[in-house]
């Protein structure tokens, strides 16, 4: 009986961890420094994302990260300035407008 309860607890814990991973982005700056953002919808896309490997322009083109608020993290950490962010967002908006035509 006790063994069965332990199994249920472990199964419940595994489900809880998986649910947490589905609903959060882990934005990694280096191996000891990361930030957690809430996803707009449960998915495994971009669950773990490193800002060191990608240019800001490429990051800002990912809708899932924009919906989670990645631009605020980039501003807070000093990875991008407000003016540069606005410039990139304008460029991305123009590119998306051209693609829909």
SULKA-V160257 format. One line per field, one symbol per residue. ss: DSSP state (A for helix, B for strand, O for the rest). phi: phi as a letter, one per 30 degrees, with the letter a starting at -180 (. if undefined). A space follows every 50 residues. Layout:
BEGIN
ss->???
phi->???
END
This chain:
BEGIN
ss->OAAAAAAAAAAAAAAAAAAAAAOBBBBBBBOOBBBBBBOOOOOOOOOBBB OOOOOAAAAOOOAAAAAAOAAAAAAAAOOOOAAAAAAAAAAAAAAAAAAA O
phi->.dddddddddddddddddddddcbcccccadcbbbccdddbdacdhdcbc ddcbdeddddccddddddjddddddddidacddddddddddddddddddd d
END
